[in-house]
Amino acid sequence: MKRTISLLMALVLLLGLAACGRQPEEVKAWSRSGSFSDENENVLSISWTEEGTEPGWYVWAALDETMAGAVLPQEGSSLHGALKDWDTQEEVFTVTVSEEGEDGLLLQVEGGGSYHMKPLPEPKIFVSVNTEGMGNVAAAEGEETPEVDPEYPFQSHQFNLAEPVTYTFLAWPRTGYLFVKWQKDGQDFSYDAQITVELTDSADFVAVFEEDPDWQNPVMNFVGNYQSGRARATVECWDKDEAWITIEWSGSAWELARWLIAGKLDTETLTIPYEGCSKYNVTYDDNGEVKNEEQVYGDGTGTIVFHDGGFTWHEDQSEYGQDLEFEWVPVEESETIGMANPWRVITEDEIQNFFAQPFTVPEGAENVEWSVMESADSNPLLQLSFDLDGQHYTARMQATDDAEADISGMNYAWADEMERSLQNWAEGKLTAKCFRFVGGNEYDADLCTWFDAETGISYAVGVTAEDLDGFDLLAIAEQMCPQE
């Protein structure tokens, strides 16, 4: 009996020693990378990245309209970990990615489903769709008319295709512009705004737009000054189809509230719905100089509704809870502001009738237009407008003999001001005043003004855009120095 027990113990000991000496099976390195999708068009992408604290496999997934990604560690023969939301960087789900079949992947979501992914074919056809001039493009697979989104339009598209596909492209201009033609690889392709093409080879399509010479901003019908008790308003045109409205309400001789409003006019209802309105409280000293200017808010919303002889103003954040009725104030003969457009478009040959040495148009500028405003009470005001690198500029010059004259026409509550030297002008003897307005969610504005004491000419150049952070308007002003 003792011998039997001894043999059993010896056998258990041998089995244990054998188990301790067995080497674990080697785990092979992860190797399946690229783009994958399933039958429901969910997408999985795996790529090696050197970014971050440690290199690793970056896993990105678009599952049921949720996009998330992260660098995941390899655990055994799988990649495992939490993926973070594309926008908020919050962890949205935990996944395990493992090999499936000869070339596929299995994506398993904890507490969710499983996705069987197959490799996406490598693209061989590369097609770009872009714009030249002020316009937008839309695209749809097949022969259906593409949907357009006026609020968030596209100026370009890019398609990377594994095989030939038929697409329909639609070009539509911005207000005040016209569609001209489609170009393909630099050659004229079609004069129809909507085209259906079979994309069999790589190509570059460009929708070309030009300014409509017959267009007039409908806001011109309402330009002028308005009054409502102790409140006054000024309505001006801005860009091709927008209005710029300044409303001021005087609390006393030393203080006022000012609202700066911008928006597009609905020509059917004569309504300007707006958002991003800025309100300021302004105080003055005994000499009438601005003592303090404090922003109350920058996200005001409301409406301006025009009617015969005036408009109704509704401000959602009004402290009084009621609308204001403004009446149009007739322009005195001595005033230059009127209901008609005071600007007259001129040719380059006509410029010499007003200035022997006008601005130099910057190299690469597009949609260049010269105009002049003439008045019996002042010298001609010359204006140059142009587009450059996606920005729209307006430059003006006028003989004023006044170093403090403001000819810009840009009525903003400037937050920043500095003086800088103009190197290319008058051998570096001129100093420009540079201003910036930060409009929060709407737009920013930059302005440079300067005065040449020897000639008595005042100059100004301005630009507005959604974001001017890091932009240097003075560099544009340097390029516009008149040629001798």
Wavefront OBJ file of the C-alpha trace (Angstrom):
o trace
v 0.000 0.000 0.000
v 2.815 2.339 0.933
v 4.519 1.536 -2.363
v 1.361 2.393 -4.336
v 1.055 5.743 -2.580
v 4.725 6.467 -3.215
v 4.323 5.732 -6.933
v 1.312 8.017 -7.170
v 3.168 10.824 -5.423
v 6.130 10.375 -7.710
v 3.877 10.503 -10.779
v 2.235 13.736 -9.565
v 5.672 15.224 -8.922
v 6.874 14.317 -12.427
v 3.764 15.815 -14.036
v 4.248 18.995 -12.019
v 7.899 19.264 -13.035
v 6.948 18.728 -16.668
v 4.330 21.463 -16.480
v 6.792 23.876 -14.881
v 9.304 23.274 -17.636
v 6.801 23.826 -20.548
v 7.383 27.143 -22.427
v 4.333 29.376 -23.175
v 3.282 29.650 -26.786
v 4.849 32.768 -28.342
v 2.326 35.519 -29.246
v 2.955 36.961 -32.683
v 3.061 40.717 -33.216
v -0.035 42.479 -34.522
v 0.153 42.900 -38.286
v -3.323 43.594 -39.731
v -3.565 47.294 -40.474
v -5.521 49.431 -42.920
v -9.191 50.281 -43.356
v -12.042 47.797 -42.854
v -15.852 47.903 -43.056
v -18.846 45.645 -42.597
v -22.052 45.207 -44.581
v -23.707 48.060 -42.644
v -20.950 50.519 -43.609
v -19.451 50.670 -40.136
v -15.758 51.478 -40.466
v -12.639 50.388 -38.590
v -9.151 51.753 -39.178
v -5.895 50.489 -37.640
v -2.542 52.195 -38.177
v 0.829 52.374 -36.439
v 1.616 55.729 -34.835
v 4.770 57.186 -33.326
v 2.919 60.111 -31.741
v 2.214 60.348 -28.030
v 4.234 59.045 -25.106
v 4.701 55.585 -26.602
v 4.316 54.246 -30.140
v 1.457 51.863 -30.711
v -1.522 50.808 -32.815
v -4.084 53.563 -33.268
v -7.601 52.153 -33.581
v -10.373 54.360 -34.975
v -13.971 53.243 -35.419
v -17.143 54.793 -36.816
v -19.947 52.666 -35.428
v -23.601 53.596 -35.794
v -22.768 57.317 -36.247
v -20.389 57.365 -33.250
v -16.734 58.094 -34.028
v -14.010 57.271 -31.520
v -10.342 56.327 -31.443
v -7.295 55.699 -29.255
v -3.938 53.910 -29.121
v -4.707 50.400 -27.832
v -2.229 47.938 -26.285
v -1.927 44.390 -27.545
v -3.218 41.817 -25.068
v -2.412 38.297 -26.197
v -3.356 38.110 -29.856
v -5.855 41.024 -29.682
v -5.940 44.796 -29.300
v -7.964 45.823 -26.265
v -8.917 49.105 -24.600
v -11.222 52.120 -24.472
v -11.913 54.365 -27.474
v -12.468 58.106 -26.951
v -15.048 60.316 -28.621
v -13.646 62.151 -31.645
v -14.780 65.579 -30.342
v -15.004 65.416 -26.538
v -12.167 62.918 -25.919
v -14.385 61.095 -23.441
v -14.279 57.284 -23.322
v -17.381 56.002 -25.105
v -16.859 52.243 -25.347
v -14.320 49.493 -24.690
v -13.414 47.188 -27.564
v -11.463 44.072 -28.394
v -10.085 43.660 -31.924
v -8.944 40.238 -33.091
v -8.151 38.507 -36.365
v -10.984 36.757 -38.185
v -10.579 34.614 -41.279
v -7.753 35.098 -43.728
v -7.793 38.903 -43.802
v -10.717 40.164 -41.707
v -11.144 41.517 -38.191
v -13.659 40.939 -35.425
v -14.548 44.038 -33.396
v -16.317 43.309 -30.111
v -17.791 46.077 -27.968
v -18.218 45.452 -24.251
v -21.909 45.635 -23.481
v -22.613 45.985 -27.196
v -22.451 43.982 -30.366
v -19.871 42.339 -32.601
v -18.790 43.667 -35.992
v -17.292 41.481 -38.698
v -14.969 43.658 -40.761
v -13.497 43.052 -44.202
v -10.624 45.031 -45.761
v -11.587 48.018 -47.898
v -10.018 47.906 -51.346
v -7.068 50.248 -51.943
v -8.090 53.474 -53.765
v -6.784 53.881 -57.315
v -8.833 56.863 -58.522
v -8.334 60.259 -56.839
v -10.808 63.035 -57.701
v -10.924 66.564 -56.260
v -13.720 69.116 -56.623
v -12.846 72.759 -55.867
v -14.096 76.308 -56.504
v -12.646 79.424 -58.088
v -14.423 82.614 -57.047
v -17.256 82.965 -54.549
v -19.383 79.836 -54.753
v -20.082 76.387 -53.340
v -20.280 72.784 -54.544
v -22.323 69.739 -53.569
v -21.910 66.101 -54.614
v -23.956 62.903 -54.588
v -23.241 59.390 -55.794
v -25.327 58.392 -58.801
v -27.482 60.637 -60.965
v -29.628 62.262 -58.274
v -29.427 66.010 -57.655
v -27.151 66.618 -54.638
v -28.582 68.174 -51.495
v -27.292 71.637 -50.629
v -26.886 73.073 -47.150
v -26.969 76.900 -47.280
v -25.940 77.148 -43.619
v -22.861 74.926 -43.908
v -21.883 74.848 -47.605
v -18.839 73.097 -49.072
v -16.184 74.696 -51.267
v -14.405 71.403 -52.011
v -14.715 67.614 -52.018
v -12.197 64.773 -52.266
v -12.976 61.226 -53.486
v -10.593 58.264 -53.217
v -12.133 55.410 -55.199
v -11.170 51.768 -55.671
v -13.244 51.430 -58.850
v -15.143 53.689 -61.300
v -18.222 55.358 -59.782
v -20.793 57.777 -61.211
v -21.204 61.073 -59.319
v -23.325 64.186 -59.791
v -21.784 67.579 -58.958
v -23.772 70.774 -58.394
v -22.257 74.278 -58.374
v -24.166 77.170 -56.791
v -22.872 80.736 -56.400
v -22.815 82.983 -53.382
v -25.216 85.919 -53.389
v -23.993 88.549 -55.848
v -22.028 86.064 -57.971
v -22.732 83.932 -61.061
v -21.759 80.391 -62.021
v -19.600 80.455 -65.167
v -18.414 76.927 -66.001
v -16.917 73.647 -64.879
v -13.273 72.899 -65.670
v -11.647 69.470 -65.671
v -7.866 69.275 -65.351
v -7.602 72.932 -66.350
v -9.764 72.648 -69.486
v -13.342 73.858 -69.980
v -15.661 70.919 -69.359
v -19.299 72.101 -69.057
v -21.389 75.261 -68.768
v -24.165 73.475 -66.857
v -24.204 74.014 -63.095
v -25.167 70.358 -62.523
v -23.093 67.643 -64.189
v -23.142 63.848 -63.953
v -19.796 62.179 -64.633
v -18.393 58.668 -64.470
v -15.170 58.851 -62.494
v -12.935 56.352 -64.239
v -9.594 58.156 -63.817
v -8.046 60.614 -61.398
v -9.104 64.190 -62.172
v -9.454 67.713 -60.778
v -12.810 69.485 -61.253
v -13.168 73.231 -60.612
v -16.411 75.228 -60.493
v -15.719 78.779 -61.698
v -17.736 81.772 -60.419
v -17.584 85.499 -61.175
v -19.147 88.625 -59.703
v -22.601 89.555 -61.016
v -22.228 93.068 -62.469
v -25.975 93.703 -62.146
v -26.240 92.699 -58.489
v -27.066 95.264 -55.811
v -27.329 94.466 -52.149
v -31.080 94.707 -51.313
v -30.126 96.379 -48.048
v -29.390 99.492 -50.154
v -33.151 100.162 -50.094
v -32.962 100.714 -46.327
v -29.582 102.403 -45.845
v -29.868 105.501 -43.683
v -30.440 106.921 -40.207
v -33.372 106.084 -37.917
v -34.729 107.437 -34.626
v -36.816 106.055 -31.742
v -37.089 108.493 -28.847
v -33.650 108.615 -27.238
v -32.391 105.769 -29.442
v -30.879 106.211 -32.880
v -29.821 103.660 -35.493
v -27.683 103.527 -38.632
v -28.260 100.917 -41.336
v -25.404 100.200 -43.761
v -24.588 97.605 -46.398
v -22.012 94.967 -45.597
v -20.582 92.566 -48.178
v -22.852 91.378 -51.012
v -26.049 90.575 -49.138
v -25.725 91.570 -45.512
v -26.541 94.559 -43.352
v -24.541 96.240 -40.618
v -26.722 97.972 -38.033
v -25.536 100.153 -35.137
v -28.095 101.083 -32.474
v -27.315 103.541 -29.656
v -29.545 104.463 -26.705
v -28.438 107.482 -24.642
v -29.007 107.142 -20.923
v -27.552 110.608 -20.305
v -24.997 113.009 -21.733
v -22.241 110.847 -20.222
v -23.365 107.308 -21.043
v -25.010 105.210 -23.742
v -25.662 101.596 -24.694
v -24.510 100.440 -28.128
v -25.564 97.327 -30.074
v -23.612 96.071 -33.096
v -25.746 93.848 -35.352
v -24.982 92.008 -38.581
v -27.297 89.772 -40.591
v -28.820 88.882 -43.951
v -32.039 90.437 -45.207
v -34.903 88.093 -46.134
v -36.287 89.957 -49.155
v -39.708 88.272 -48.898
v -40.418 89.198 -45.267
v -38.037 92.220 -45.090
v -36.663 90.659 -41.906
v -33.090 90.430 -40.666
v -32.827 87.623 -38.103
v -29.490 87.903 -36.300
v -27.293 86.274 -33.717
v -23.915 87.128 -32.207
v -24.996 90.713 -31.496
v -22.570 92.607 -29.224
v -23.813 95.092 -26.638
v -21.517 97.672 -25.042
v -21.950 100.227 -22.278
v -19.989 103.385 -23.103
v -19.229 106.268 -20.697
v -17.720 109.681 -21.498
v -15.747 112.251 -19.544
v -16.542 115.990 -19.300
v -14.705 116.638 -22.572
v -16.832 114.176 -24.505
v -14.018 111.608 -24.817
v -14.696 107.902 -24.287
v -13.869 107.106 -20.673
v -14.800 103.431 -20.611
v -16.277 100.895 -23.029
v -17.424 97.609 -21.484
v -18.941 94.675 -23.357
v -22.144 93.423 -21.733
v -22.617 90.385 -23.981
v -21.599 89.101 -27.404
v -24.267 86.518 -28.152
v -27.398 88.609 -28.572
v -30.180 87.362 -30.861
v -33.245 89.052 -32.312
v -34.828 90.503 -35.461
v -35.019 93.711 -37.468
v -38.268 93.982 -39.497
v -38.490 96.799 -42.045
v -41.784 98.481 -42.970
v -42.864 101.707 -44.609
v -40.860 104.530 -43.086
v -38.858 102.531 -40.557
v -38.307 99.207 -38.792
v -39.234 97.271 -35.657
v -36.394 96.024 -33.457
v -36.818 92.981 -31.233
v -33.873 92.068 -29.013
v -34.273 88.760 -27.169
v -32.107 89.989 -24.277
v -33.897 93.329 -23.931
v -34.176 94.523 -20.340
v -37.500 96.182 -21.128
v -39.263 93.247 -22.751
v -40.763 95.300 -25.562
v -39.959 96.096 -29.184
v -38.739 99.489 -30.372
v -40.254 101.244 -33.391
v -37.705 103.248 -35.388
v -38.650 105.885 -37.950
v -36.476 106.813 -40.911
v -34.803 110.227 -40.556
v -34.744 112.169 -43.874
v -31.243 113.137 -44.983
v -30.416 116.831 -44.984
v -28.964 118.289 -48.171
v -25.617 118.809 -46.477
v -25.337 115.128 -45.596
v -23.746 112.600 -47.939
v -25.622 109.544 -46.671
v -28.554 108.684 -48.915
v -30.799 105.892 -50.014
v -28.971 105.491 -53.317
v -25.590 103.819 -53.645
v -22.986 106.636 -53.483
v -20.268 104.464 -55.045
v -19.609 104.390 -58.786
v -17.591 101.558 -60.338
v -14.752 102.844 -62.537
v -12.178 101.354 -64.901
v -8.429 101.370 -64.344
v -8.101 104.061 -67.026
v -10.386 106.352 -65.011
v -8.330 106.044 -61.823
v -5.835 108.654 -63.073
v -8.659 111.214 -63.079
v -8.623 111.051 -59.272
v -5.129 109.947 -58.182
v -1.882 109.952 -60.145
v -0.425 107.295 -57.831
v -3.203 104.922 -56.656
v -2.800 101.692 -54.713
v -0.793 98.841 -56.193
v -2.973 95.737 -56.497
v -1.289 92.858 -54.565
v 0.025 89.993 -56.674
v -2.486 87.130 -56.912
v -5.516 89.309 -56.107
v -8.829 88.252 -57.682
v -12.211 89.952 -58.241
v -10.463 93.326 -58.328
v -12.846 96.315 -58.459
v -12.179 100.056 -58.390
v -14.915 102.500 -57.365
v -15.193 106.129 -56.349
v -17.536 108.201 -54.208
v -17.776 111.857 -55.241
v -19.335 114.627 -53.197
v -19.597 118.388 -53.445
v -18.482 118.671 -49.805
v -15.289 116.596 -49.955
v -12.565 115.293 -52.221
v -13.174 112.057 -54.177
v -12.890 108.888 -52.093
v -11.209 106.093 -54.089
v -11.912 102.476 -53.145
v -10.209 99.227 -54.159
v -11.779 95.860 -53.288
v -10.275 92.444 -54.003
v -10.021 88.822 -52.844
v -6.692 87.267 -51.868
v -6.014 83.856 -50.326
v -9.661 83.404 -49.355
v -10.052 86.840 -47.703
v -11.956 89.898 -48.985
v -10.244 93.302 -48.607
v -11.400 96.897 -48.961
v -8.848 99.722 -49.302
v -9.553 103.458 -49.517
v -7.600 106.665 -50.127
v -8.682 110.335 -50.016
v -7.035 113.738 -49.865
v -8.137 114.996 -46.435
v -5.237 117.078 -45.012
v -6.364 115.587 -41.699
v -4.208 113.056 -39.868
v -7.200 111.958 -37.746
v -9.681 111.498 -40.612
v -11.463 108.122 -40.599
v -12.254 107.082 -44.180
v -12.476 103.328 -43.533
v -16.264 103.105 -43.104
v -15.693 100.262 -40.584
v -17.762 101.031 -37.477
v -16.467 98.530 -34.919
v -15.752 98.686 -31.191
v -12.037 98.083 -31.657
v -10.543 96.066 -28.800
v -6.843 96.344 -29.743
v -4.848 99.239 -31.180
v -1.148 99.595 -31.916
v 1.174 101.722 -34.049
v 3.553 100.102 -36.535
v 5.980 101.420 -39.138
v 5.221 101.075 -42.867
v 8.561 100.064 -44.346
v 7.653 100.338 -48.049
v 5.878 103.691 -47.825
v 7.757 107.042 -47.957
v 11.067 105.377 -47.107
v 9.675 104.018 -43.848
v 8.603 107.446 -42.538
v 4.888 106.625 -42.234
v 3.267 105.054 -39.196
v 0.108 102.939 -39.439
v -2.494 102.519 -36.734
v -3.649 98.883 -36.575
v -6.979 97.910 -34.992
v -8.665 94.565 -34.273
v -12.252 93.606 -33.453
v -12.926 90.074 -32.104
v -16.514 89.091 -32.759
v -16.646 85.826 -30.818
v -18.622 83.190 -32.751
v -19.384 85.436 -35.750
v -16.346 87.119 -37.305
v -13.246 89.208 -36.630
v -12.192 92.467 -38.270
v -8.796 94.125 -38.843
v -8.111 97.710 -39.955
v -4.943 99.661 -40.788
v -5.016 103.440 -41.304
v -2.213 105.887 -42.070
v -1.688 109.479 -43.229
v 0.959 110.993 -45.493
v 1.607 114.536 -44.260
v 3.565 115.482 -47.412
v 0.668 114.692 -49.763
v -2.231 115.181 -47.339
v -3.691 111.781 -48.288
v -5.378 109.443 -45.807
v -5.285 105.667 -46.371
v -7.183 102.683 -44.939
v -7.344 98.935 -45.633
v -9.663 96.533 -43.831
v -10.673 92.860 -43.787
v -13.316 90.732 -42.051
v -13.212 86.940 -41.619
v -14.391 84.200 -39.295
v -10.980 83.987 -37.590
v -8.057 86.427 -37.951
v -5.919 84.974 -35.166
v -2.280 85.260 -36.283
v -3.208 87.273 -39.386
v -1.068 90.361 -40.240
v -2.967 92.982 -42.258
v 0.065 95.283 -42.316
v 1.795 92.837 -44.692
v -1.017 93.438 -47.204
v -0.754 97.209 -46.741
v 2.993 96.998 -47.480
v 2.267 95.363 -50.851
v -0.107 98.184 -51.851
v 2.442 101.000 -51.884
v 1.914 103.102 -55.075
v 4.503 102.659 -57.809
v 6.603 105.673 -58.771
l 1 2 3 4 5 6 7 8 9 10 11 12 13 14 15 16 17 18 19 20 21 22 23 24 25 26 27 28 29 30 31 32 33 34 35 36 37 38 39 40 41 42 43 44 45 46 47 48 49 50 51 52 53 54 55 56 57 58 59 60 61 62 63 64 65 66 67 68 69 70 71 72 73 74 75 76 77 78 79 80 81 82 83 84 85 86 87 88 89 90 91 92 93 94 95 96 97 98 99 100 101 102 103 104 105 106 107 108 109 110 111 112 113 114 115 116 117 118 119 120 121 122 123 124 125 126 127 128 129 130 131 132 133 134 135 136 137 138 139 140 141 142 143 144 145 146 147 148 149 150 151 152 153 154 155 156 157 158 159 160 161 162 163 164 165 166 167 168 169 170 171 172 173 174 175 176 177 178 179 180 181 182 183 184 185 186 187 188 189 190 191 192 193 194 195 196 197 198 199 200 201 202 203 204 205 206 207 208 209 210 211 212 213 214 215 216 217 218 219 220 221 222 223 224 225 226 227 228 229 230 231 232 233 234 235 236 237 238 239 240 241 242 243 244 245 246 247 248 249 250 251 252 253 254 255 256 257 258 259 260 261 262 263 264 265 266 267 268 269 270 271 272 273 274 275 276 277 278 279 280 281 282 283 284 285 286 287 288 289 290 291 292 293 294 295 296 297 298 299 300 301 302 303 304 305 306 307 308 309 310 311 312 313 314 315 316 317 318 319 320 321 322 323 324 325 326 327 328 329 330 331 332 333 334 335 336 337 338 339 340 341 342 343 344 345 346 347 348 349 350 351 352 353 354 355 356 357 358 359 360 361 362 363 364 365 366 367 368 369 370 371 372 373 374 375 376 377 378 379 380 381 382 383 384 385 386 387 388 389 390 391 392 393 394 395 396 397 398 399 400 401 402 403 404 405 406 407 408 409 410 411 412 413 414 415 416 417 418 419 420 421 422 423 424 425 426 427 428 429 430 431 432 433 434 435 436 437 438 439 440 441 442 443 444 445 446 447 448 449 450 451 452 453 454 455 456 457 458 459 460 461 462 463 464 465 466 467 468 469 470 471 472 473 474 475 476 477 478 479 480 481 482 483 484
